Amino acid sequence: GTSHVGQIPRGISIQRTAYSIIVQTGPRRQIAWFAPDTPLTSVYVPLYRGVDAISRSFSQGHNLNFSRYSAWWAFDFVNNWMQLRYSTMSTEDVYPRIEAWQDDIDRQRRAVEEEKEGPHLAAWQASLQENLVADWWKL
């Protein structure tokens, strides 16, 4: 075969991806957008700089020990289940739910950001994470 020198490009959304982070920087606000499990089948949630409120489901769990209390397991379970009939589940169930959540997150965060950073932003961030995980288990 042919020898290749250098790095081999690879998409970030392969099935074995454990999580992904997109960092948004700027003079007013910095946000790390975090998605547990494979990006293609996950929802990115905002993690604000200076806000240490993380929901229980986003702060616990291990990929070797199944747990209904872990955000990673909720998204990994749906991703694995999708492999049975990916074309149908993605277009009818998962992708529409991702789009609805991302739109709702954007709408909510604009309202929350108009208020000042502090306890309200922290409470919203943690509540958003818990509500998302609870909804994802319903898929």
Disulfide bonds with the S-S distance in Angstrom:
none
